[in-house]
Amino acid sequence: MLIRTKLVLRFTLLVAGILLVFSAFVYYFQAEGRQQRFQTRLLSKAGLVGRVLLRRRPLGNTGSELRARDLLTTAQELISIYGPNGQLLYTSDTTTTNSLFSKQYQPGLSQKNWLAVAEGRRETVKLRYAYAGQTYQIFVSSVDELGWANIDKLALVLVVGNVGALLLIILTGWLFANEFLRPVARVVTQVEQINASNLSQRVDEGNQRDEIAQLAITFNQMLGRVQHAFEAQRSFLSNASHELRTPLTTLQGTLETSLDYDKTLADSQHSMQSALLDVRHLIDLTNGLLTLARTDAAALDRRPVRLDECLSQAIGYAQGKYPGREFRQTFGQLPKDDSDVFALRGNPQLLTTALFNLLDNAAKYSAEPVTVELGYADATTLLVIVTDNGAGISAADLRLVFEPMFRAAGVAKVPGSGLGLPLTQKIIRLHGGRVELSSTEGEGTVASVWLPAG
């Protein structure tokens, strides 16, 4: 169901409920008011009958000296008077009154001097009237035709008014819903026109203050991230294709040359060694791409890990790859409680890979000793700092070093794939940490890693 339809339906039901309660309230109090007014009128009539027929004109056995129509003032009015012993002293209509009042007669009333009874739309008042030491019961019964006509007219007005009001509410609710949802429809139309070929297009942000504008701003921010991701993906694919094409082309050329020109075993072995280097480079590049693609939160097996052990293993790998290079390990600030020093929850293989990539970069681009410091940034954060004295990285390149397949200018002759730092950043982020690089050209580079201790 559309939001527009839901808004109109719920608003209509809400207003319909309010109208029904208000209408019932009005009808009830009008009906109660009519009944009270009419019963008061009947009670006054009963008192008048007592004063006229009992005090001023004493009744005989039949009361024939006063014609009935002389007292009748309301529609279908019936009057009857019973004596102290229950005998009928006066009646305005013998045929109807006897059947109507005989079953309602009782020698005494309640503590109250009068009592009202309703049968359908006919209402009866019984009055206990004292005269000359005797107690009489006076019955006055009638139908409030004018009052009921007004009540019926009120009910008709309420029904017609409510139906008309609901129709008007539905119409105005639909118009208002269309008016308020028009900006949403505009945003939807603009978003539907955006695809992979025009990700630079943005949604109109309107007044930049209301909720619709905030929605448009959020869409634009999301489109910016999507555009960045697409551009990064295109760059990644372009760089990956280039990096894969280069060793493949070299490998093909080496094999073709060997096939055409190698005549001796020594020449063939030299060609095979060259081809083997290219194959190894392809394998390293492929493994790096696979590791980068497969490393995610779902695959992260967390368990208690000692970061110092991961760092020692990474240093061992680096010393094996660079046998003549010196790696100096130092310790920074340590906590007072060293029972679980350097402990955290994570994946030891991935953490070792991330640290080895930092050591590998430091040793690859610097012939000087590499310094590694392990300590605490604060009571809850582990800190690893890898420092080299190499050529450094320019400010322009430093902003792009975490992009997959990116390689800084001037390092084309140094073997590498541009996947180490992006993989390291992804691993550290999966562990809830962050990695930063700071560098000065001609002085070296410092890589800092913060990880939550635990």
C-alpha positions in Angstrom: 0.0 0.0 0.0 1.3 3.4 -0.9 2.3 5.9 1.8 -0.2 8.3 0.3 -3.1 5.8 0.7 -2.0 4.9 4.3 -1.9 8.6 5.3 -5.4 9.2 3.9 -6.8 6.0 5.3 -5.4 6.5 8.8 -6.3 10.2 8.9 -9.8 9.4 7.7 -10.3 6.7 10.3 -8.9 9.0 13.1 -11.2 11.9 12.1 -14.2 9.4 11.6 -13.6 8.2 15.2 -13.5 11.7 16.5 -16.7 12.7 14.6 -18.5 9.6 15.8 -17.6 10.2 19.5 -18.6 13.9 19.2 -21.9 13.0 17.4 -22.7 10.4 20.0 -21.9 12.9 22.7 -24.2 15.6 21.1 -27.0 13.1 20.5 -26.9 11.7 24.0 -27.0 15.0 25.7 -29.7 16.3 23.4 -31.8 13.2 24.1 -31.3 13.4 27.8 -32.2 17.1 27.7 -35.4 16.4 25.8 -36.4 13.7 28.2 -35.8 15.9 31.3 -37.7 18.8 29.8 -40.6 16.7 28.8 -40.8 14.8 32.1 -40.7 18.2 33.9 -43.6 19.3 31.6 -45.6 16.2 32.4 -44.9 16.6 36.1 -46.1 20.2 36.0 -49.2 19.0 34.2 -49.8 16.4 36.9 -49.7 19.1 39.5 -52.0 21.2 37.5 -54.5 18.3 37.2 -54.4 17.9 41.0 -55.0 21.5 41.7 -57.9 21.8 39.1 -59.6 18.5 39.6 -59.1 17.8 43.3 -58.9 21.2 45.0 -61.1 23.5 42.9 -63.5 21.0 41.4 -64.0 18.0 43.7 -64.6 14.8 41.7 -67.5 12.5 41.9 -67.3 8.9 40.9 -66.9 9.6 37.3 -65.6 13.2 37.0 -68.0 13.9 34.2 -68.5 17.5 35.1 -65.2 18.4 33.5 -64.6 17.5 29.9 -61.3 15.7 29.1 -60.4 18.0 26.3 -60.4 21.0 28.7 -57.0 19.7 30.2 -55.3 18.1 27.2 -52.4 20.2 26.0 -49.9 17.7 24.5 -50.1 15.1 21.7 -51.8 11.8 22.6 -52.1 12.9 26.2 -53.8 10.6 28.8 -54.7 11.6 32.3 -55.9 9.4 35.2 -56.4 9.9 38.9 -56.6 7.1 41.5 -58.0 7.6 45.0 -56.5 6.5 48.3 -58.0 3.0 48.0 -56.9 2.5 44.4 -60.3 3.4 42.9 -60.2 5.2 39.6 -61.6 8.7 40.2 -60.9 10.3 36.8 -59.7 9.3 33.3 -59.4 11.2 30.1 -59.8 8.1 28.0 -61.3 5.0 29.6 -60.4 2.5 26.8 -56.7 3.4 26.7 -56.1 4.6 30.2 -57.4 1.5 32.0 -55.0 -0.8 30.0 -52.1 1.6 30.3 -52.2 2.7 33.9 -53.7 -0.3 35.6 -50.5 -2.3 35.5 -48.5 0.8 36.6 -50.7 1.6 39.5 -49.2 1.0 43.0 -50.6 2.1 46.4 -47.4 3.9 47.3 -44.4 5.3 45.4 -40.8 5.4 46.6 -39.4 8.0 48.9 -39.8 10.3 45.9 -43.1 12.0 45.3 -43.1 11.2 41.6 -41.8 8.6 39.2 -41.3 8.6 35.4 -41.7 5.6 33.2 -41.1 5.3 29.4 -42.5 2.7 27.0 -41.1 3.3 23.6 -41.7 7.0 22.8 -44.6 7.3 25.3 -43.6 8.7 28.6 -45.6 8.6 31.9 -45.3 10.6 35.1 -46.9 9.3 38.3 -47.3 11.9 41.0 -48.2 11.3 44.6 -50.6 14.2 45.5 -51.8 14.9 49.0 -55.2 16.7 49.5 -57.5 16.9 52.5 -55.5 14.3 54.5 -55.7 11.8 51.6 -53.0 10.7 49.1 -53.9 10.4 45.4 -51.9 9.1 42.5 -52.1 11.2 39.3 -51.0 9.7 36.0 -50.1 11.9 33.0 -48.9 10.2 29.9 -48.0 11.7 26.5 -45.7 11.5 23.4 -43.3 14.3 22.9 -43.8 14.5 19.1 -42.0 17.9 18.8 -39.1 16.8 20.9 -38.7 13.5 19.1 -39.0 15.2 15.7 -36.1 17.5 16.8 -34.1 14.5 17.9 -34.8 12.6 14.7 -33.8 15.7 12.7 -30.6 16.0 14.8 -29.8 12.3 14.1 -30.4 12.9 10.3 -28.2 16.1 10.4 -25.4 14.2 12.3 -25.5 11.3 9.9 -25.5 13.4 6.7 -23.0 15.8 8.2 -20.6 13.0 9.2 -20.9 11.3 5.8 -20.3 14.7 4.0 -17.5 15.5 6.4 -15.8 12.2 5.8 -16.0 12.6 2.0 -14.6 16.1 2.3 -11.8 14.8 4.6 -10.9 12.0 2.2 -10.7 14.5 -0.7 -8.7 17.1 1.2 -6.5 14.4 2.8 -5.7 13.1 -0.7 -4.9 16.6 -1.9 -2.7 17.4 1.1 -1.0 14.0 0.9 -0.2 14.6 -2.8 1.1 18.1 -1.9 3.3 16.9 0.9 4.6 13.8 -0.9 5.3 15.6 -4.2 8.9 16.4 -3.1 9.4 12.7 -2.3 8.1 11.8 -5.7 10.5 14.3 -7.3 13.4 12.8 -5.4 12.3 9.3 -6.5 12.1 10.4 -10.1 15.6 12.0 -9.9 17.1 9.0 -8.2 15.6 6.7 -10.9 17.4 8.6 -13.6 20.8 8.0 -12.0 22.8 5.0 -13.1 26.3 3.8 -13.4 27.0 6.1 -16.4 26.0 9.4 -14.6 26.9 8.9 -11.0 28.0 12.5 -10.8 24.4 13.6 -11.0 22.8 14.8 -7.7 19.3 15.1 -6.3 17.8 18.6 -5.8 18.2 19.3 -2.0 15.3 21.9 -1.9 15.5 24.2 1.1 18.1 22.1 2.9 16.1 22.3 6.1 13.1 20.1 6.2 12.9 16.3 6.3 12.6 15.9 2.5 15.7 18.0 2.1 17.6 15.9 4.6 16.5 12.8 2.7 17.9 14.4 -0.5 21.1 15.3 1.2 21.5 11.7 2.5 20.9 10.4 -1.0 23.6 12.8 -2.4 26.0 11.7 0.3 25.3 8.0 -0.6 25.7 8.8 -4.3 29.1 10.4 -3.5 30.2 7.2 -1.7 28.9 5.0 -4.5 30.6 7.2 -7.1 33.9 7.0 -5.1 33.5 3.2 -4.9 32.9 2.9 -8.6 35.8 5.0 -9.4 38.0 3.0 -7.0 36.7 -0.2 -8.6 37.5 1.1 -12.1 41.0 2.2 -11.0 41.5 -1.1 -9.3 40.5 -3.1 -12.4 42.6 -0.9 -14.6 45.7 -1.2 -12.4 45.1 -4.9 -11.8 44.8 -5.5 -15.6 48.0 -3.5 -16.1 49.9 -5.3 -13.3 48.8 -8.7 -14.6 49.5 -7.8 -18.3 53.0 -6.8 -17.7 54.4 -10.0 -16.2 52.3 -12.1 -18.6 53.7 -10.1 -21.6 57.2 -10.5 -20.2 56.7 -14.2 -19.6 55.4 -14.7 -23.1 58.3 -12.8 -24.6 60.8 -14.8 -22.5 59.3 -18.2 -23.6 59.1 -17.2 -27.3 62.7 -15.9 -27.2 63.8 -19.1 -25.5 62.0 -21.3 -28.0 63.5 -19.5 -31.0 67.0 -18.6 -29.9 68.1 -20.8 -27.0 70.5 -23.5 -28.4 72.3 -24.5 -25.2 71.2 -25.8 -21.8 72.7 -22.8 -20.1 70.7 -20.4 -22.3 67.5 -22.4 -21.6 68.1 -22.4 -17.9 68.6 -18.6 -17.9 65.4 -18.1 -19.8 63.6 -20.5 -17.4 64.9 -18.5 -14.4 63.6 -15.3 -15.9 60.2 -16.9 -16.6 60.1 -18.3 -13.1 60.5 -14.8 -11.7 57.6 -13.6 -13.7 55.5 -16.6 -12.6 56.3 -15.9 -9.0 55.3 -12.3 -9.4 52.0 -13.4 -11.0 51.4 -15.8 -8.1 52.1 -13.1 -5.5 49.9 -10.7 -7.3 47.0 -13.2 -7.6 47.3 -14.2 -4.0 47.3 -10.6 -2.9 44.1 -9.9 -4.9 42.4 -13.0 -3.5 43.4 -12.2 0.1 42.1 -8.6 -0.4 38.8 -9.8 -1.8 38.3 -12.6 0.8 39.2 -10.6 3.9 35.9 -9.4 5.5 34.1 -9.4 8.8 32.3 -12.7 8.1 35.6 -14.5 7.6 37.3 -13.0 10.7 37.9 -15.7 13.3 38.3 -13.8 16.6 40.1 -15.3 19.5 42.6 -14.2 22.2 45.8 -13.1 20.5 49.2 -11.7 21.7 50.2 -8.9 19.5 53.8 -9.2 20.5 53.8 -12.8 19.2 52.3 -11.7 15.9 54.9 -8.9 15.6 57.8 -11.4 16.3 56.5 -13.7 13.7 56.2 -10.9 11.2 59.8 -9.7 11.9 60.9 -13.3 11.4 59.3 -13.4 7.9 60.8 -10.0 7.1 64.3 -11.1 8.1 63.9 -14.2 6.0 63.0 -12.1 3.0 65.7 -9.5 3.7 68.5 -11.4 5.3 71.0 -8.5 5.4 68.5 -6.0 6.8 68.5 -5.1 10.5 65.1 -4.9 12.3 65.3 -3.2 15.7 62.4 -3.9 18.1 61.7 -1.6 21.1 59.0 -1.2 23.6 57.1 2.0 24.3 54.7 2.8 27.1 53.4 -0.2 29.0 50.5 -0.6 31.4 51.1 -1.0 35.2 49.1 -4.2 35.2 51.0 -6.4 32.8 49.1 -9.7 33.4 47.6 -9.6 29.9 50.0 -7.2 28.3 49.6 -6.9 24.4 46.5 -9.1 24.5 43.6 -8.5 22.2 40.9 -10.4 20.3 41.5 -11.1 16.6 42.9 -13.3 13.9 46.6 -14.0 14.4 47.3 -14.9 10.8 45.7 -11.7 9.5 47.4 -9.5 12.1 50.7 -11.1 11.2 50.1 -10.4 7.5 49.2 -6.8 8.2 52.4 -6.2 10.3 54.6 -8.0 7.8 53.3 -5.8 5.0 54.4 -2.7 6.9 57.8 -4.2 7.6 58.1 -5.3 4.0 57.4 -1.8 2.7 59.8 -0.3 5.2 62.6 -2.7 4.2 61.8 -2.5 0.5 62.2 1.2 0.1 65.0 1.8 2.6 68.5 0.3 3.0 68.8 1.6 6.6 67.7 -0.4 9.7 64.0 -0.6 10.3 62.7 0.3 13.8 59.6 -1.3 15.3 58.1 0.0 18.5 55.4 -1.9 20.4 53.5 -0.3 23.3 50.3 1.4 24.5 48.8 4.6 23.3 46.6 4.6 26.4 45.2 2.1 28.8 42.9 0.5 26.2 44.8 1.0 23.0 47.8 -0.9 21.6 50.2 1.0 19.4 52.7 -0.3 16.8 55.1 2.2 15.1 57.2 1.1 12.1 59.9 3.6 11.1 62.3 3.7 8.1 64.8 6.2 6.8 64.1 5.7 3.1 63.2 8.1 0.4 59.8 8.9 1.8 56.5 9.6 0.0 55.3 12.8 -1.5 52.2 14.5 -0.1 50.2 13.8 -3.3 51.1 10.1 -3.3 50.6 9.8 0.5 46.8 10.5 0.0 46.5 7.5 -2.4 48.7 4.8 -0.8 45.7 2.9 0.6 44.1 2.7 -2.8 44.4 -0.9 -4.3 47.1 -1.3 -7.0 48.4 2.3 -6.5 52.2 2.7 -6.6 54.0 5.9 -5.9 56.0 7.7 -8.6 59.6 6.6 -8.9 59.2 3.1 -7.6 58.4 1.3 -10.9 61.7 -0.6 -10.6 61.0 -1.9 -7.1 59.0 -5.1 -7.2 55.5 -4.8 -5.8 51.8 -4.9 -6.6 50.3 -2.0 -4.6 48.2 -4.4 -2.5 50.1 -4.5 0.8 48.9 -1.3 2.4 45.2 -1.6 1.2 45.2 -5.1 2.7 46.8 -3.9 5.9 44.3 -1.1 6.3 41.4 -3.5 5.7 42.7 -6.0 8.3 43.3 -3.3 10.9 39.8 -1.9 10.4 38.2 -5.3 10.7 39.9 -5.5 14.2 38.4 -2.1 15.2 41.7 -0.2 14.7 43.2 2.3 12.3 46.5 2.7 10.5 48.1 6.0 9.4 51.2 6.9 7.4 53.3 10.0 7.8 56.2 10.7 5.5 58.7 13.4 4.5 60.5 13.1 1.2 64.2 12.3 1.7 63.8 11.5 5.4 61.6 8.4 5.6 58.2 7.1 6.5 56.4 6.3 9.8 53.5 3.8 9.8 51.4 3.8 13.0 48.8 1.2 13.9 46.2 1.5 16.8 44.3 -1.6 18.0 41.9 -2.0 20.8 43.4 -4.0 23.7 41.4 -6.6 25.5 
